[in-house]
Amino acid sequence: MSNEHRKACATLRVRDAHGNPIADTRLRFNQQSHDFLFGCGAFDSLPYANGKKDDPFCADRMEKWLRLFNYGTLPFYWGRYEPEEGRPALESTMNAARFLTGRGVMLKGHPLCWHTVCADWLMQYDDKTILDKQLARIHREVSAFAGVIDVWDVINEAVIMPVFDRYDNAVTRICKRYGRVPLIKEVFAAAKAANPKALLLINEFNLSDQYAALIWDCLDAGVPIGAIGLQTHQHQGYMGVEKLGEVLRRFEGFGLPLHFTENTLVSGHLMPGHIVDLNDYQVSEWPTTPEGEARQAREWKEMLGLLFDHPRVEAVTAWDFTDGCWLGAPSGLLAADNREKPAYRALEGLIRGDWRTEGEVVTDENGCAEVEGFRGMYALTDGTRTADFRLGTDAQTIEIVMQ
């Protein structure tokens, strides 16, 4: 895996505050952040930013999160975000969002429309009113967070949405009533109108040809899909290189960015293969084990390496940061006591080691020097003066003033 498509070459033209070339000078450059989105569920930021900043346990967890990731997913499940109509969790969610963006993290809101964890109070309304309230909810959230959260999972798991029959819910009702593609078109239009600059995703766990066909239908209908969301909750075992390759080949042809939005690999026993709905697996304990942790680290390292190497993939998100979250699974990169598991250290070795660029250059008589590295933000210093620059486009000339 060469990862050359993740890198760029550029000429730095370095000058002092008076516009004079900084000639014949040794400069050191260090990458500060990546253009590639290394992500994780950022749910732990909510308690931290809303009263627990002084809690050493919470602070330790957040610092470990921030050491690894530049991209976070915040929860907007309607039934939890607004359990009582007209009382959304705007303030607490904004506190978490502003804390993370203040630390240089790009954020995504998840999800705006989903039949699961839906607001029960919607059930009192007729279908037209439900749709109106769904579109108004999208406009409210996307508008309120514009500039703070500019990436959204607009609709989640639409393949199963109109036939979902585990329990009655308002979103499945309107999906049946109006049709899957018409509903998708409406919710995307609402999000686009609220924030025209936002990156809007369709997100799905069913990575079969059914999903591909739905995307084609949506694109034919003019739905402004900005990126394709792909979930891989691998509680029953690692997909492996061959299966991941099949998924990549199925969706790369759309010409859209691919975001692996929700990814879990467990470090304990695997969920039995006969379980169809992962939510049906309920156990009193699901411990992590040394053998499972070694396996999880190998699988995460291989999977992230494969996805980072693919030119269409722009984001990969580990779903659970700590053990015991969704389904109580040992699927975190940290154990429940904040211990760094081997998977955490394996990803740290890639993100902050193998895939991070630093080095030295010497400017010529015109104050110019050539640099090459992974795309992202860099700090430049001559030991006294400093400057920042972004390495993003090949063969560009970057004007830098050091002060």
C-alpha positions as CSV (number, residue, x, y, z in Angstrom):
1,M,0.0,0.0,0.0
2,S,1.7,3.1,-1.2
3,N,-0.8,5.8,-0.1
4,E,0.7,8.2,-2.6
5,H,-2.7,9.6,-3.4
6,R,-2.9,10.8,0.2
7,K,0.2,12.9,-0.3
8,A,1.1,16.1,-2.1
9,C,4.2,18.0,-3.2
10,A,4.5,21.7,-3.0
11,T,7.0,24.6,-3.2
12,L,7.2,26.7,0.0
13,R,8.1,30.3,-0.7
14,V,9.1,31.6,2.7
15,R,9.4,35.3,3.6
16,D,9.8,37.4,6.8
17,A,7.4,40.0,8.1
18,H,8.9,42.6,5.8
19,G,8.5,40.5,2.7
20,N,12.2,39.5,2.4
21,P,13.0,35.9,1.4
22,I,14.2,33.7,4.2
23,A,17.1,32.3,2.2
24,D,19.6,29.5,2.9
25,T,17.7,28.6,6.1
26,R,17.0,25.2,7.7
27,L,13.3,24.8,8.4
28,R,11.5,22.1,10.3
29,F,7.9,21.1,9.4
30,N,5.5,18.9,11.4
31,Q,2.1,17.7,10.4
32,Q,-0.6,18.9,12.8
33,S,-3.7,17.3,11.3
34,H,-4.9,15.2,8.4
35,D,-7.2,15.9,5.5
36,F,-8.4,12.3,5.8
37,L,-11.1,12.0,8.4
38,F,-10.1,9.6,11.2
39,G,-13.3,9.4,13.1
40,C,-15.0,8.0,16.2
41,G,-18.3,8.3,18.0
42,A,-17.9,11.4,20.1
43,F,-20.8,10.7,22.5
44,D,-18.5,10.9,25.6
45,S,-18.0,14.6,24.8
46,L,-21.6,15.3,26.0
47,P,-21.2,14.6,29.7
48,Y,-17.6,16.1,29.6
49,A,-18.8,19.4,28.1
50,N,-21.8,19.6,30.3
51,G,-20.4,19.5,33.8
52,K,-17.7,16.9,34.0
53,K,-14.6,18.7,32.7
54,D,-13.1,18.5,36.2
55,D,-13.8,14.8,36.5
56,P,-10.3,13.1,36.1
57,F,-11.8,10.0,34.6
58,C,-13.8,11.9,31.9
59,A,-10.9,14.2,31.2
60,D,-8.6,11.3,30.7
61,R,-11.0,9.7,28.3
62,M,-11.5,12.9,26.2
63,E,-7.7,13.5,26.0
64,K,-7.2,10.0,24.7
65,W,-10.0,10.5,22.2
66,L,-8.5,13.8,21.0
67,R,-5.1,12.3,20.7
68,L,-6.3,10.0,18.0
69,F,-9.2,11.5,16.1
70,N,-9.9,14.6,14.0
71,Y,-13.6,13.7,13.2
72,G,-16.4,13.0,15.5
73,T,-20.1,11.9,15.3
74,L,-22.6,13.5,17.7
75,P,-26.0,12.0,18.4
76,F,-29.2,13.5,17.1
77,Y,-31.5,10.5,17.6
78,W,-34.9,12.3,17.6
79,G,-36.4,10.3,20.4
80,R,-33.5,11.2,22.7
81,Y,-32.7,14.6,21.4
82,E,-36.3,15.8,21.7
83,P,-38.0,13.3,24.1
84,E,-40.7,16.0,24.7
85,E,-42.0,17.9,21.8
86,G,-40.5,21.4,21.6
87,R,-37.7,20.7,24.1
88,P,-34.7,19.7,22.1
89,A,-31.3,19.1,23.7
90,L,-29.8,22.1,21.8
91,E,-27.7,23.6,24.5
92,S,-26.0,20.5,25.8
93,T,-25.3,19.3,22.3
94,M,-24.0,22.7,21.2
95,N,-21.7,22.7,24.3
96,A,-20.2,19.4,23.2
97,A,-20.0,20.5,19.5
98,R,-18.2,23.8,20.3
99,F,-15.8,22.0,22.7
100,L,-14.8,19.6,19.9
101,T,-14.5,22.1,17.1
102,G,-12.4,24.3,19.4
103,R,-10.0,21.4,19.5
104,G,-9.9,21.2,15.7
105,V,-12.4,18.3,15.3
106,M,-14.7,18.2,12.3
107,L,-18.2,17.0,13.3
108,K,-21.1,15.1,11.8
109,G,-24.6,14.9,13.2
110,H,-26.3,11.5,13.2
111,P,-29.1,11.0,12.1
112,L,-31.8,13.5,10.9
113,C,-34.3,10.9,9.7
114,W,-34.5,7.4,11.1
115,H,-37.3,5.0,12.0
116,T,-35.4,3.7,15.1
117,V,-35.1,5.8,18.3
118,C,-37.8,7.9,16.8
119,A,-39.8,10.4,18.9
120,D,-42.9,8.6,20.3
121,W,-44.9,11.8,20.5
122,L,-45.0,11.9,16.7
123,M,-47.5,9.0,16.8
124,Q,-50.4,11.2,17.7
125,Y,-50.2,13.0,14.3
126,D,-51.5,12.1,10.9
127,D,-48.9,11.3,8.1
128,K,-48.9,14.7,6.5
129,T,-48.2,16.4,9.9
130,I,-45.5,13.8,10.7
131,L,-43.7,14.7,7.4
132,D,-44.1,18.4,8.1
133,K,-42.6,18.0,11.5
134,Q,-39.8,15.8,10.2
135,L,-38.8,18.4,7.6
136,A,-39.1,21.2,10.2
137,R,-36.9,19.2,12.6
138,I,-34.2,18.9,9.9
139,H,-34.4,22.6,9.2
140,R,-34.1,23.4,12.9
141,E,-31.1,21.2,13.6
142,V,-29.1,21.9,10.4
143,S,-29.7,25.7,10.6
144,A,-28.9,25.9,14.4
145,F,-25.6,24.0,14.0
146,A,-24.5,25.5,10.6
147,G,-20.8,26.4,10.8
148,V,-20.3,24.1,13.8
149,I,-21.7,20.8,12.3
150,D,-21.6,20.9,8.5
151,V,-21.7,17.1,7.9
152,W,-25.0,15.2,8.4
153,D,-26.3,11.7,8.0
154,V,-29.6,12.9,6.5
155,I,-31.4,9.5,6.4
156,N,-30.4,6.3,8.1
157,E,-31.1,2.7,6.9
158,A,-33.6,3.6,4.2
159,V,-33.4,0.2,2.6
160,I,-35.4,-1.4,5.4
161,M,-37.3,1.7,6.4
162,P,-40.6,1.1,4.6
163,V,-40.8,-2.6,5.6
164,F,-39.5,-2.3,9.1
165,D,-42.0,-4.2,11.3
166,R,-40.4,-4.7,14.7
167,Y,-42.6,-1.9,16.1
168,D,-44.8,0.9,14.8
169,N,-43.1,4.2,14.3
170,A,-43.8,7.6,12.6
171,V,-41.0,7.5,10.1
172,T,-41.8,4.1,8.7
173,R,-45.4,5.3,8.4
174,I,-44.5,8.2,6.2
175,C,-42.0,6.1,4.2
176,K,-44.8,3.7,3.4
177,R,-47.2,6.5,2.6
178,Y,-45.0,8.7,0.4
179,G,-42.4,6.2,-0.9
180,R,-38.8,5.7,-0.1
181,V,-37.2,7.8,-2.8
182,P,-39.7,10.7,-2.5
183,L,-39.1,10.8,1.3
184,I,-35.3,10.7,0.8
185,K,-35.6,13.6,-1.8
186,E,-37.7,15.6,0.7
187,V,-35.3,15.2,3.7
188,F,-32.2,16.0,1.6
189,A,-33.9,19.0,0.1
190,A,-34.7,20.3,3.6
191,A,-31.1,19.8,4.8
192,K,-29.7,21.4,1.7
193,A,-32.0,24.4,2.0
194,A,-31.0,24.9,5.7
195,N,-27.3,24.7,5.0
196,P,-26.3,24.7,1.3
197,K,-22.6,24.2,2.2
198,A,-23.2,21.1,4.2
199,L,-22.0,17.6,3.2
200,L,-25.0,15.4,3.2
201,L,-24.9,11.6,3.5
202,I,-27.2,8.7,3.0
203,N,-26.2,6.0,5.5
204,E,-26.8,2.3,5.5
205,F,-26.0,-1.1,7.1
206,N,-27.3,-3.1,4.1
207,L,-24.3,-3.0,1.8
208,S,-25.8,-5.2,-0.9
209,D,-27.0,-4.4,-4.4
210,Q,-30.3,-3.2,-2.9
211,Y,-28.5,-0.2,-1.4
212,A,-26.6,0.4,-4.7
213,A,-29.9,0.4,-6.6
214,L,-31.5,2.8,-4.1
215,I,-28.6,5.2,-4.6
216,W,-29.0,5.1,-8.3
217,D,-32.7,5.8,-8.0
218,C,-32.0,8.7,-5.7
219,L,-29.4,10.2,-8.0
220,D,-31.7,9.8,-10.9
221,A,-34.3,11.7,-8.9
222,G,-31.9,14.6,-8.3
223,V,-31.2,13.9,-4.6
224,P,-28.0,15.8,-3.7
225,I,-26.1,13.0,-2.0
226,G,-22.6,14.3,-1.1
227,A,-21.1,11.1,0.2
228,I,-22.2,7.5,0.6
229,G,-22.3,6.2,4.2
230,L,-21.3,2.5,4.7
231,Q,-21.8,0.8,8.1
232,T,-19.8,-2.3,9.1
233,H,-20.9,-3.5,12.6
234,Q,-18.8,-6.7,12.7
235,H,-20.0,-8.2,16.0
236,Q,-20.2,-11.6,14.3
237,G,-16.7,-11.5,12.9
238,Y,-14.3,-9.4,10.8
239,M,-15.4,-9.0,7.1
240,G,-11.9,-9.5,5.9
241,V,-10.1,-8.1,2.9
242,E,-12.1,-10.0,0.2
243,K,-15.5,-8.8,1.5
244,L,-14.3,-5.3,2.1
245,G,-13.0,-5.3,-1.5
246,E,-16.4,-6.4,-2.8
247,V,-18.1,-3.5,-0.9
248,L,-15.6,-1.0,-2.3
249,R,-16.1,-2.2,-5.8
250,R,-19.9,-2.0,-5.5
251,F,-19.9,1.6,-4.4
252,E,-16.8,3.2,-5.9
253,G,-18.5,3.5,-9.3
254,F,-20.8,6.3,-8.1
255,G,-17.9,8.7,-8.2
256,L,-18.9,9.9,-4.8
257,P,-16.8,10.0,-1.6
258,L,-17.2,6.9,0.5
259,H,-17.5,7.3,4.3
260,F,-17.2,4.2,6.5
261,T,-19.5,5.7,9.1
262,E,-20.0,3.1,11.8
263,N,-17.4,0.3,12.3
264,T,-17.2,-2.1,15.2
265,L,-14.8,-5.0,15.8
266,V,-15.1,-6.8,19.1
267,S,-12.3,-8.0,21.4
268,G,-14.3,-10.7,23.1
269,H,-16.3,-13.7,21.9
270,L,-18.1,-13.2,18.6
271,M,-21.9,-12.9,18.4
272,P,-23.4,-16.2,17.0
273,G,-23.9,-16.2,13.3
274,H,-27.5,-17.2,13.4
275,I,-28.5,-13.8,14.9
276,V,-30.2,-11.8,12.1
277,D,-30.9,-8.5,14.0
278,L,-27.8,-7.7,16.1
279,N,-30.1,-6.0,18.7
280,D,-31.6,-9.5,19.5
281,Y,-28.3,-10.6,21.1
282,Q,-28.7,-9.9,24.8
283,V,-26.2,-11.2,27.3
284,S,-25.5,-10.3,30.9
285,E,-21.8,-10.0,30.3
286,W,-19.6,-9.6,27.2
287,P,-16.0,-9.4,28.5
288,T,-12.9,-8.4,26.6
289,T,-10.1,-11.0,26.5
290,P,-6.4,-10.8,25.8
291,E,-6.8,-13.0,22.8
292,G,-9.7,-11.0,21.5
293,E,-7.8,-7.7,22.0
294,A,-4.9,-9.0,19.9
295,R,-7.4,-10.1,17.2
296,Q,-9.2,-6.8,17.3
297,A,-5.9,-4.9,16.9
298,R,-4.9,-6.9,13.9
299,E,-8.3,-6.5,12.3
300,W,-8.5,-2.8,12.8
301,K,-5.0,-2.2,11.5
302,E,-5.7,-4.3,8.3
303,M,-9.1,-2.7,7.7
304,L,-8.0,0.9,8.2
305,G,-5.0,0.3,6.0
306,L,-7.1,-1.1,3.2
307,L,-9.6,1.8,3.4
308,F,-6.9,4.5,3.7
309,D,-5.3,3.1,0.6
310,H,-8.6,3.4,-1.5
311,P,-8.8,6.7,-3.3
312,R,-12.6,7.0,-2.9
313,V,-12.6,6.6,0.9
314,E,-12.5,9.9,2.7
315,A,-13.5,9.0,6.3
316,V,-13.5,6.0,8.6
317,T,-15.3,6.1,11.9
318,A,-14.8,3.7,14.8
319,W,-18.2,3.5,16.4
320,D,-17.5,2.8,20.0
321,F,-14.6,4.5,21.8
322,T,-15.0,2.4,24.9
323,D,-16.2,-1.1,25.7
324,G,-19.8,-1.7,26.8
325,C,-21.6,0.9,24.6
326,W,-23.9,-0.4,21.9
327,L,-25.2,-3.9,22.8
328,G,-22.7,-4.0,25.7
329,A,-20.1,-5.3,23.4
330,P,-16.3,-5.1,24.0
331,S,-16.0,-3.1,20.8
332,G,-14.1,-0.1,22.1
333,L,-10.6,1.1,21.6
334,L,-10.5,1.7,25.3
335,A,-11.6,-0.7,28.0
336,A,-14.3,0.4,30.3
337,D,-11.7,1.6,32.8
338,N,-10.0,3.8,30.1
339,R,-7.2,1.4,29.6
340,E,-5.7,1.7,26.1
341,K,-6.4,-1.6,24.3
342,P,-4.0,-2.9,21.6
343,A,-6.3,-1.6,18.9
344,Y,-6.0,1.9,20.2
345,R,-2.2,1.7,20.1
346,A,-2.3,0.1,16.6
347,L,-4.4,2.9,15.2
348,E,-2.2,5.5,17.0
349,G,0.9,3.9,15.3
350,L,-0.8,4.5,11.9
351,I,-2.4,7.9,12.4
352,R,0.3,9.5,14.5
353,G,3.2,7.4,13.2
354,D,3.3,5.8,9.7
355,W,0.8,8.3,8.2
356,R,2.2,11.5,9.7
357,T,4.9,13.6,8.0
358,E,7.7,15.6,9.6
359,G,11.0,16.6,8.3
360,E,13.5,19.4,7.5
361,V,14.2,21.4,4.4
362,V,16.7,24.1,3.5
363,T,15.5,27.1,1.5
364,D,17.4,28.4,-1.5
365,E,18.5,31.9,-2.3
366,N,14.9,32.9,-3.1
367,G,13.5,31.5,0.1
368,C,12.0,28.4,-1.6
369,A,12.0,24.8,-0.6
370,E,10.2,21.6,-1.8
371,V,8.1,19.6,0.6
372,E,6.2,16.3,0.3
373,G,3.9,14.8,2.8
374,F,0.4,13.6,3.7
375,R,-2.3,16.1,3.0
376,G,-3.2,18.3,5.9
377,M,-2.1,21.2,8.1
378,Y,1.5,21.7,9.0
379,A,3.6,23.9,11.4
380,L,6.8,25.4,10.1
381,T,9.6,26.8,12.2
382,D,13.2,28.0,11.9
383,G,13.6,27.6,15.6
384,T,12.5,31.2,16.4
385,R,9.8,32.1,13.9
386,T,6.8,30.0,13.1
387,A,4.0,29.7,10.5
388,D,1.3,27.3,9.5
389,F,0.5,26.0,6.0
390,R,-1.8,23.5,4.4
391,L,-0.5,20.8,2.0
392,G,-3.4,19.9,-0.1
393,T,-2.9,20.2,-3.8
394,D,0.0,18.8,-5.9
395,A,2.5,21.2,-7.5
396,Q,1.2,24.3,-5.8
397,T,3.3,27.2,-4.5
398,I,2.5,28.2,-1.0
399,E,3.3,31.7,0.1
400,I,4.4,31.7,3.8
401,V,5.2,34.6,6.1
402,M,7.1,33.7,9.2
403,Q,6.9,35.9,12.2
